[in-house]
């Protein structure tokens, strides 16, 4: 079974059960406020989520730039 899974380039679980297990995300948000806001944002409309992502992207790029300058 293991050899077959390797040849087919699928997990053993997929070969046996026909589906793969949902893996838990490795990344965990430690800041409680940010975590709660992310949960709330996940329920918003996609266009609003896009605005939030742009703000977060700007903030992280600004921080990266500040670290580079120092």
C-alpha positions in Angstrom: 0.0 0.0 0.0 2.8 2.4 0.9 4.6 1.7 -2.4 1.4 2.3 -4.3 0.8 5.6 -2.5 4.4 6.6 -3.4 4.0 5.7 -7.0 0.7 7.5 -7.3 2.2 10.4 -5.3 -0.7 10.5 -2.9 -0.9 10.1 0.9 -1.6 6.6 2.3 -4.8 8.0 3.9 -6.0 9.3 0.5 -5.3 5.9 -1.1 -7.1 4.0 1.7 -10.0 6.3 2.5 -10.3 8.3 -0.7 -9.7 11.6 1.0 -7.1 13.5 2.9 -7.4 14.6 6.4 -7.7 18.3 7.0 -4.5 19.4 8.6 -4.6 21.9 11.3 -2.9 25.2 10.5 0.5 25.5 11.9 0.3 29.2 12.3 -1.3 30.5 15.5 -2.2 34.1 16.3 -1.0 34.8 19.8 -2.4 38.3 20.2 -6.0 37.8 21.6 -7.4 41.0 20.1 -5.9 40.4 16.7 -7.1 36.8 16.8 -10.7 37.9 17.6 -10.6 40.6 14.9 -9.4 38.0 12.4 -12.3 35.7 13.3 -14.7 38.6 12.8 -13.1 39.6 9.5 -13.4 36.1 8.2 -17.2 36.5 8.3 -17.2 39.7 6.3 -17.8 40.1 2.6 -14.8 39.4 0.3 -14.5 43.1 -0.8 -14.3 44.2 2.8 -11.8 41.4 3.6 -9.7 42.7 0.7 -9.6 46.2 2.2 -8.5 44.7 5.6 -5.8 42.7 3.8 -4.5 45.8 2.1 -4.2 47.6 5.4 -2.4 44.7 7.0 -0.1 44.4 4.0 0.8 48.1 4.2 1.5 47.8 7.9 3.8 44.8 7.5 5.6 46.4 4.6 6.1 49.6 6.6 7.5 47.6 9.5 9.8 45.6 7.2 11.0 48.9 5.7 11.7 50.4 9.1 13.7 47.3 10.1 15.7 47.5 6.9 16.6 51.2 7.5 17.8 50.7 11.0 
